[in-house]
Amino acid sequence: MTKTMNDLKIDGGAKTPHLYSNASAGTMEMKGKSIPENAVEFYRPVFEWLDAYIHNPVPETNITVQLEYFNTSSSKCLLDIFRTLETLHASGKSKVSIHWLYEEEDEDMMEAGDDYQTIVKIPFVIEKVA
């Protein structure tokens, strides 16, 4: 018997992003602001989901990130998420790609995407949205 992995859905709030992870589709989406009081606690379900997912991933894993703003503790959590995905990508079990979206006027978010792209060895697409 094969156990089906659950999807993860966290509704966004004023200080937290909308998060949706679909194991069978191999997708994860983050959208909104990420300035929670305790980023490590907020992102804990994401790390737990990823820890389970990397043991039985689909052949392609696509991450979409469209954040308006994030604080320092969130940036560390994002890096940890990306490093976990980098390990998955390097293992050859799943071809991982990150699609980093930013608003046209938001150079800070564009630069943040550039920074992550240079740190982790995963295919990155950085794209401006209207």
Residue frames as a rotation matrix with the C-alpha (Angstrom) as fourth column:
MET 1
0.579 0.815 0.000 0.00
0.815 -0.579 0.000 0.00
0.000 0.000 -1.000 0.00
THR 2
-0.503 -0.724 0.473 1.35
0.720 -0.653 -0.234 3.43
0.478 0.223 0.849 -0.97
LYS 3
0.059 0.475 -0.878 0.63
0.824 -0.520 -0.226 6.31
-0.564 -0.710 -0.422 1.35
THR 4
0.237 0.098 0.967 -0.43
0.755 -0.645 -0.120 9.47
0.611 0.758 -0.227 -0.47
MET 5
-0.676 -0.563 -0.477 1.28
0.736 -0.558 -0.384 12.55
-0.050 -0.610 0.791 0.82
ASN 6
0.388 0.855 -0.343 -0.98
0.836 -0.484 -0.259 15.40
-0.388 -0.186 -0.903 1.92
ASP 7
0.063 -0.267 0.962 -0.87
0.572 -0.780 -0.254 18.83
0.818 0.566 0.104 0.35
LEU 8
-0.392 -0.216 -0.894 0.05
0.868 -0.410 -0.281 21.76
-0.306 -0.886 0.348 2.57
LYS 9
-0.026 0.423 0.906 -2.08
0.563 -0.743 0.363 24.89
0.826 0.519 -0.219 2.54
ILE 10
-0.341 -0.082 -0.937 -1.52
0.853 -0.445 -0.272 27.88
-0.395 -0.892 0.221 4.80
ASP 11
0.558 0.606 0.567 -3.74
0.772 -0.630 -0.086 30.89
0.305 0.485 -0.819 4.17
GLY 12
-0.491 -0.780 0.388 -1.91
0.623 -0.626 -0.470 34.19
0.609 0.011 0.793 4.05
GLY 13
0.474 0.578 -0.665 -2.46
0.868 -0.434 0.241 36.98
-0.150 -0.691 -0.707 6.53
ALA 14
0.995 -0.077 0.057 -1.33
-0.069 -0.989 -0.127 40.55
0.066 0.123 -0.990 7.06
LYS 15
0.375 -0.911 0.173 2.13
-0.860 -0.272 0.432 39.33
-0.346 -0.311 -0.885 8.15
THR 16
-0.287 -0.455 0.843 2.31
-0.187 0.890 0.416 35.86
-0.940 -0.038 -0.340 6.63
PRO 17
-0.646 -0.014 -0.763 2.37
-0.759 -0.102 0.643 34.59
-0.087 0.995 0.055 3.05
HIS 18
0.653 0.756 0.043 -0.10
-0.697 0.623 -0.356 32.27
-0.295 0.203 0.934 1.39
LEU 19
-0.559 -0.829 0.019 1.63
-0.773 0.529 0.349 28.89
-0.299 0.180 -0.937 1.04
TYR 20
0.667 0.732 0.139 0.45
-0.623 0.650 -0.434 25.97
-0.408 0.203 0.890 -1.01
SER 21
-0.553 -0.828 -0.094 2.38
-0.787 0.482 0.385 22.76
-0.273 0.287 -0.918 -1.66
ASN 22
0.662 0.744 -0.088 1.02
-0.712 0.587 -0.386 19.96
-0.235 0.318 0.918 -3.85
ALA 23
-0.105 -0.775 0.623 3.03
-0.470 0.591 0.655 16.74
-0.876 -0.224 -0.426 -3.61
SER 24
0.230 0.238 0.944 1.43
0.539 0.776 -0.327 14.95
-0.810 0.584 0.050 -6.57
ALA 25
0.952 0.104 0.286 2.02
0.298 -0.517 -0.802 17.96
0.064 0.850 -0.523 -8.85
GLY 26
0.084 -0.986 -0.143 5.46
0.996 0.081 0.023 18.71
-0.011 -0.145 0.989 -7.38
THR 27
-0.042 -0.032 0.999 4.61
0.372 -0.928 -0.014 22.36
0.927 0.371 0.051 -6.79
MET 28
-0.080 0.047 -0.996 5.03
0.959 -0.267 -0.089 24.88
-0.270 -0.962 -0.024 -4.02
GLU 29
0.033 0.156 0.987 3.77
0.519 -0.847 0.116 28.47
0.854 0.508 -0.108 -4.10
MET 30
-0.225 -0.090 -0.970 4.51
0.901 -0.398 -0.172 31.36
-0.370 -0.913 0.170 -1.74
LYS 31
-0.288 0.199 0.937 2.81
0.590 -0.734 0.337 34.70
0.754 0.650 0.094 -2.17
GLY 32
0.774 0.625 0.100 2.39
0.369 -0.575 0.730 37.84
0.514 -0.529 -0.676 -0.06
LYS 33
0.275 -0.646 0.712 4.32
-0.717 -0.631 -0.295 39.31
0.640 -0.429 -0.637 2.85
SER 34
0.486 -0.187 -0.854 6.50
0.493 0.866 0.091 37.28
0.722 -0.465 0.512 5.17
ILE 35
-0.410 -0.564 0.717 7.02
-0.349 -0.630 -0.694 39.19
0.843 -0.534 0.062 8.40
PRO 36
0.550 0.662 -0.510 5.75
0.201 0.488 0.850 36.75
0.811 -0.569 0.135 11.04
GLU 37
0.720 -0.237 0.652 6.61
-0.682 -0.416 0.601 37.27
0.129 -0.878 -0.461 14.70
ASN 38
0.033 -0.677 0.735 8.35
-0.515 0.619 0.593 33.88
-0.856 -0.398 -0.328 14.70
ALA 39
0.181 0.013 -0.983 9.42
-0.982 0.060 -0.180 32.84
0.056 0.998 0.024 11.19
VAL 40
-0.826 -0.538 -0.170 10.90
-0.524 0.843 -0.123 29.51
0.210 -0.012 -0.978 12.31
GLU 41
-0.649 0.660 0.380 7.59
0.015 0.510 -0.860 28.52
-0.761 -0.552 -0.341 13.90
PHE 42
0.242 0.774 -0.585 5.56
-0.641 -0.326 -0.695 29.78
-0.729 0.543 0.417 10.92
TYR 43
0.125 -0.278 -0.952 7.67
-0.959 0.212 -0.188 27.86
0.254 0.937 -0.240 8.38
ARG 44
-0.534 -0.356 0.767 7.89
-0.649 0.754 -0.102 24.67
-0.542 -0.553 -0.633 10.49
PRO 45
0.377 0.720 0.583 5.01
-0.115 0.661 -0.742 22.96
-0.919 0.213 0.332 8.58
VAL 46
0.789 -0.161 -0.593 6.80
-0.614 -0.155 -0.774 23.76
0.033 0.975 -0.221 5.30
PHE 47
-0.279 -0.960 0.005 10.01
-0.949 0.275 -0.157 22.09
0.150 -0.048 -0.988 6.51
GLU 48
-0.343 0.236 0.909 8.03
-0.393 0.843 -0.367 19.08
-0.853 -0.483 -0.197 7.77
TRP 49
0.753 0.658 0.004 6.25
-0.223 0.261 -0.939 18.82
-0.619 0.707 0.343 4.40
LEU 50
0.508 -0.645 -0.571 9.55
-0.817 -0.150 -0.557 19.13
0.273 0.750 -0.603 2.50
ASP 51
-0.444 -0.697 0.562 11.23
-0.842 0.540 0.005 16.53
-0.307 -0.471 -0.827 4.71
ALA 52
0.046 0.546 0.837 8.51
-0.049 0.838 -0.544 14.06
-0.998 -0.016 0.065 3.75
TYR 53
0.854 0.382 -0.354 8.39
-0.318 -0.156 -0.935 15.15
-0.412 0.911 -0.011 0.09
ILE 54
0.182 -0.868 -0.462 12.11
-0.983 -0.161 -0.086 14.71
0.001 0.470 -0.883 -0.62
HIS 55
-0.480 -0.330 0.813 11.84
-0.447 0.889 0.097 11.00
-0.755 -0.317 -0.574 0.19
ASN 56
-0.332 0.438 0.835 9.33
0.726 0.684 -0.071 10.42
-0.603 0.583 -0.545 -2.60
PRO 57
-0.311 0.187 -0.932 9.33
-0.301 -0.949 -0.090 13.41
-0.902 0.252 0.351 -4.98
VAL 58
0.792 0.482 0.375 7.83
0.276 0.265 -0.924 13.59
-0.545 0.835 0.076 -8.45
PRO 59
0.234 -0.791 0.565 10.31
0.965 0.258 -0.039 13.89
-0.114 0.555 0.824 -11.37
GLU 60
-0.439 -0.352 0.827 9.93
0.476 -0.871 -0.118 17.69
0.762 0.342 0.550 -11.59
THR 61
0.093 0.393 -0.915 9.51
0.967 -0.255 -0.012 20.08
-0.238 -0.883 -0.404 -8.67
ASN 62
-0.316 -0.107 0.943 8.53
0.569 -0.816 0.098 23.69
0.759 0.568 0.318 -9.40
ILE 63
-0.165 0.159 -0.974 8.59
0.908 -0.360 -0.212 26.42
-0.385 -0.919 -0.085 -6.79
THR 64
-0.010 0.214 0.977 6.95
0.575 -0.798 0.180 29.81
0.818 0.563 -0.115 -7.38
VAL 65
-0.225 -0.131 -0.965 7.83
0.914 -0.371 -0.163 32.66
-0.337 -0.919 0.203 -5.02
GLN 66
-0.184 0.208 0.961 6.09
0.490 -0.828 0.273 36.03
0.852 0.521 0.050 -5.28
LEU 67
0.066 0.117 -0.991 6.75
0.988 -0.146 0.048 37.94
-0.139 -0.982 -0.126 -2.09
GLU 68
0.725 0.232 0.649 6.07
0.340 -0.940 -0.044 41.64
0.599 0.252 -0.760 -1.61
TYR 69
0.163 -0.657 0.736 8.35
-0.775 -0.547 -0.316 41.86
0.610 -0.519 -0.599 1.40
PHE 70
0.693 0.039 -0.720 10.12
0.365 0.842 0.398 39.59
0.622 -0.538 0.569 3.87
ASN 71
0.795 -0.405 0.452 12.05
-0.606 -0.565 0.560 40.19
0.028 -0.719 -0.694 7.07
THR 72
-0.126 -0.987 -0.098 15.48
-0.956 0.147 -0.255 38.88
0.266 0.062 -0.962 8.01
SER 73
-0.455 -0.032 0.890 14.24
-0.533 0.810 -0.243 35.80
-0.714 -0.585 -0.386 9.84
SER 74
0.670 0.714 0.202 12.03
-0.202 0.437 -0.877 34.91
-0.714 0.547 0.437 6.85
SER 75
0.558 -0.525 -0.643 15.01
-0.799 -0.130 -0.587 35.30
0.225 0.841 -0.492 4.50
LYS 76
-0.536 -0.741 0.404 16.89
-0.829 0.553 -0.085 32.70
-0.160 -0.380 -0.911 6.57
CYS 77
-0.054 0.609 0.791 13.91
-0.197 0.771 -0.606 30.32
-0.979 -0.189 0.078 6.37
LEU 78
0.844 0.334 -0.420 13.68
-0.442 -0.010 -0.897 30.86
-0.304 0.943 0.139 2.61
LEU 79
0.028 -0.922 -0.386 17.37
-0.962 0.081 -0.261 30.05
0.272 0.379 -0.885 2.27
ASP 80
-0.590 -0.209 0.780 16.89
-0.557 0.805 -0.205 26.88
-0.585 -0.555 -0.591 4.33
ILE 81
0.483 0.812 0.328 13.96
-0.167 0.453 -0.876 25.87
-0.860 0.368 0.355 2.09
PHE 82
0.754 -0.232 -0.615 16.07
-0.652 -0.156 -0.742 26.52
0.076 0.960 -0.269 -1.01
ARG 83
-0.344 -0.932 0.115 19.00
-0.939 0.339 -0.066 24.54
0.022 -0.130 -0.991 0.44
THR 84
-0.215 0.371 0.903 16.70
-0.265 0.868 -0.420 21.57
-0.940 -0.329 -0.089 1.08
LEU 85
0.826 0.563 -0.036 15.50
-0.141 0.144 -0.980 21.82
-0.546 0.814 0.198 -2.52
GLU 86
0.336 -0.810 -0.481 19.11
-0.933 -0.214 -0.290 22.14
0.132 0.546 -0.827 -3.69
THR 87
-0.545 -0.496 0.676 19.88
-0.644 0.764 0.042 18.82
-0.538 -0.412 -0.735 -1.98
LEU 88
0.275 0.740 0.613 16.87
0.026 0.632 -0.775 17.25
-0.961 0.229 0.154 -3.68
HIS 89
0.858 0.023 -0.513 17.96
-0.483 -0.305 -0.821 18.65
-0.175 0.952 -0.251 -7.07
ALA 90
-0.064 -0.988 -0.143 21.55
-0.997 0.069 -0.037 17.43
0.046 0.140 -0.989 -6.59
SER 91
-0.283 0.000 0.959 20.30
-0.428 0.895 -0.127 13.94
-0.858 -0.447 -0.253 -5.69
GLY 92
-0.912 -0.042 -0.408 18.83
-0.407 0.226 0.885 13.55
0.055 0.973 -0.223 -9.18
LYS 93
-0.706 0.699 0.113 15.48
0.573 0.658 -0.489 12.35
-0.416 -0.280 -0.865 -7.76
SER 94
0.488 0.870 0.066 13.68
0.788 -0.407 -0.462 15.46
-0.376 0.277 -0.884 -9.01
LYS 95
-0.478 -0.545 0.689 14.55
0.783 -0.620 0.053 18.29
0.398 0.565 0.722 -11.37
VAL 96
0.163 0.505 -0.848 13.92
0.863 -0.490 -0.126 21.38
-0.479 -0.711 -0.515 -9.22
SER 97
-0.514 -0.308 0.801 13.34
0.636 -0.763 0.115 24.91
0.576 0.568 0.588 -10.52
ILE 98
-0.233 0.378 -0.896 12.48
0.751 -0.516 -0.413 28.13
-0.618 -0.769 -0.164 -8.75
HIS 99
-0.146 0.310 0.940 10.38
0.756 -0.577 0.308 30.81
0.638 0.756 -0.150 -10.39
TRP 100
-0.444 -0.108 -0.890 10.98
0.759 -0.574 -0.309 34.10
-0.477 -0.812 0.336 -8.55
LEU 101
0.057 0.570 0.820 8.38
0.825 -0.489 0.283 36.75
0.562 0.661 -0.498 -9.42
TYR 102
-0.506 -0.205 -0.838 8.61
0.695 -0.672 -0.255 40.41
-0.511 -0.711 0.483 -8.49
GLU 103
0.633 0.761 -0.143 6.56
0.586 -0.591 -0.554 43.54
-0.507 0.267 -0.820 -9.15
GLU 104
0.573 -0.364 0.735 7.86
0.684 -0.281 -0.673 45.81
0.451 0.888 0.088 -11.91
GLU 105
0.542 -0.315 0.779 8.94
-0.306 -0.938 -0.166 48.64
0.783 -0.148 -0.604 -9.58
ASP 106
0.921 -0.067 0.385 10.32
-0.362 0.223 0.905 46.39
-0.147 -0.973 0.181 -6.83
GLU 107
0.362 -0.876 -0.319 14.09
-0.541 0.081 -0.837 46.33
0.760 0.475 -0.444 -7.33
ASP 108
-0.213 -0.430 0.877 14.65
-0.972 0.184 -0.146 45.01
-0.099 -0.884 -0.458 -3.79
MET 109
0.497 0.472 0.728 12.72
-0.414 0.866 -0.279 41.82
-0.763 -0.163 0.626 -4.58
MET 110
0.920 -0.246 -0.306 14.51
-0.230 0.293 -0.928 41.45
0.318 0.924 0.213 -7.91
GLU 111
0.020 -0.982 0.189 17.87
-0.771 -0.135 -0.622 41.77
0.637 -0.134 -0.759 -6.12
ALA 112
0.002 0.047 0.999 16.78
-0.853 0.521 -0.023 39.29
-0.522 -0.852 0.041 -3.44
GLY 113
0.909 0.353 0.224 16.02
-0.170 0.802 -0.572 36.78
-0.382 0.482 0.789 -6.18
ASP 114
0.610 -0.765 -0.207 19.44
-0.375 -0.048 -0.926 37.46
0.698 0.642 -0.316 -7.71
ASP 115
-0.133 -0.672 0.729 21.07
-0.978 -0.031 -0.207 36.90
0.161 -0.740 -0.653 -4.33
TYR 116
0.345 0.326 0.880 19.35
-0.544 0.834 -0.095 33.56
-0.765 -0.446 0.465 -3.78
GLN 117
0.984 0.050 -0.172 20.19
-0.175 0.459 -0.871 32.54
0.036 0.887 0.460 -7.34
THR 118
0.260 -0.962 -0.078 23.90
-0.610 -0.101 -0.786 33.01
0.748 0.252 -0.614 -6.65
ILE 119
-0.202 -0.322 0.925 23.76
-0.967 0.216 -0.136 31.13
-0.156 -0.922 -0.355 -3.34
VAL 120
0.104 0.338 0.935 21.88
-0.289 0.910 -0.297 27.96
-0.952 -0.239 0.193 -4.31
LYS 121
-0.816 -0.462 -0.347 22.60
-0.486 0.223 0.845 25.73
-0.313 0.858 -0.407 -7.26
ILE 122
-0.221 0.838 0.499 19.07
0.603 0.520 -0.605 25.32
-0.767 0.167 -0.620 -8.61
PRO 123
-0.658 0.073 0.749 17.75
0.669 -0.400 0.627 26.61
0.346 0.914 0.215 -11.93
PHE 124
-0.324 0.472 -0.820 16.22
0.531 -0.627 -0.571 30.02
-0.783 -0.620 -0.048 -11.18
VAL 125
-0.310 0.299 0.902 13.92
0.788 -0.450 0.420 32.12
0.532 0.842 -0.096 -13.35
ILE 126
-0.517 0.138 -0.845 13.58
0.537 -0.716 -0.445 35.71
-0.667 -0.684 0.296 -12.15
GLU 127
-0.543 0.443 0.714 10.64
0.736 -0.158 0.658 37.41
0.404 0.883 -0.240 -13.81
LYS 128
-0.954 0.262 -0.146 8.92
-0.183 -0.895 -0.408 40.76
-0.238 -0.362 0.901 -13.54
VAL 129
-0.420 0.889 0.184 5.11
0.907 0.415 0.067 40.68
-0.017 0.195 -0.981 -13.26
ALA 130
-0.621 0.238 0.747 2.80
0.184 -0.882 0.434 43.52
0.762 0.407 0.504 -14.28
